[in-house]
Amino acid sequence: MPEHTPKQISPFSLRLTPEERAQLEREAAGLPLGEYVRQRVFDENRTKRRTRNKHPVRDHQILSQLLGELGKSRLSNNLNQLAKAANSGLLILTPEVKTALLNAYY
């Protein structure tokens, strides 16, 4: 009988103090921490894995406020409906919300 191999690699958990995590984040210089640790432990010269977020959010507080305002506007929480409304021009944004959105993105 063939040996069963897992389809996904199991995660590895590590507890860090806030200081240790801050040091890792500084050393990672924008790399996801998992990728940075993997490179340090196994091979610093290996091919880098693709990251999901090519445009990190610059200001999480503004983004949170923006999402809160969108929630107050009684729009559906369904992201697809929000995207459809934005793409069709039905999602009306105040100048303040547009500015906050642009500031959070860029």
N, C-alpha and C positions, 0 to 999 in steps of 0.2 A: 504494500500500500504506500503511495507517495506521501512524503512528509508535507504537512500543511504549512504554508508560509503566510504570514499576515499580509493583508493588502496595504495597510498603512503602518508607518513606523510609529511606535508608541512614544509619547512625549516624555521628557525628562524634566522633573521639577527640581528647583534649587531655591532655597530660602537665603535671602541676602538682607543685610542691614540696609537702611536707607543710604548710608555712606558708601557701602560697597556697590550698591546699584548705581549711584551717582557717578562713582569712579568708572564703572563699566560703560555707562552711557557716554561719558567724556571720551574714553579710549575708543569706543566704537565709532565715534565721529559720524553719526548719521546712519550707520548700518543697523539693521535690526539686531537686537541683542543675541538672539539665537544664532544668527549667522556669524556674528563676531566671535562668540564663544566657540562655535564649531570650527572656525578658522584657527583660532588660537590653540585649541586642543588637538586637532587632527592635522591640518596642513594649511599654513598661511598662504600658500601659492595656488591652492585649488581654485577651480572655476567658481565664480560667485553665483549664487542663486539669484533668481529674479526677485525683486521686491514688489509688493503690491502697490505701495503708495509712492508715486513718482512726484506728486505735488503735495508735500505735507502742509497741514493747516498751520498758519503762522500764529493765529490768535484764537485759542480755543474758547476764551471767554466771549469774544464777539460772536463766534459761531454758535455758542450756546444761547446767547441772547437772540440771535437771528432765528434759530430753530424754535425758541420759545415764542417769539412773535408769530411765526408761521402757525404754531399750534393754537395760539389764541385766536387766529383768524378763522377758526372752525373748518379749516381744510382737512380733508381726509388724511389719516396717518399713513395711508398707502403710498409708498414712494413712487410707484408707477403712475398713480393718478396725479401726483404732484408734478412729475416729469412731463406727463401728457399736457397738463394745464400750462406749464411753462413753455413747452414747445409750440403750443397752439396760440400763445399770447393771452390766454385767459387768466393767468396768474398775475395779478396786478401788485406791483411792489412800490412802496413809497420811496422817494429819493433817499431817505435815511436808511431804509433797509437795503437798497441797492448799494449805497456807499459802504455799509457795514459788511455786506456780502463780498464786495470787491476787496475791502481791507483785510478780511479774514482769508481770502483766497490768495492774494498776492502779498 
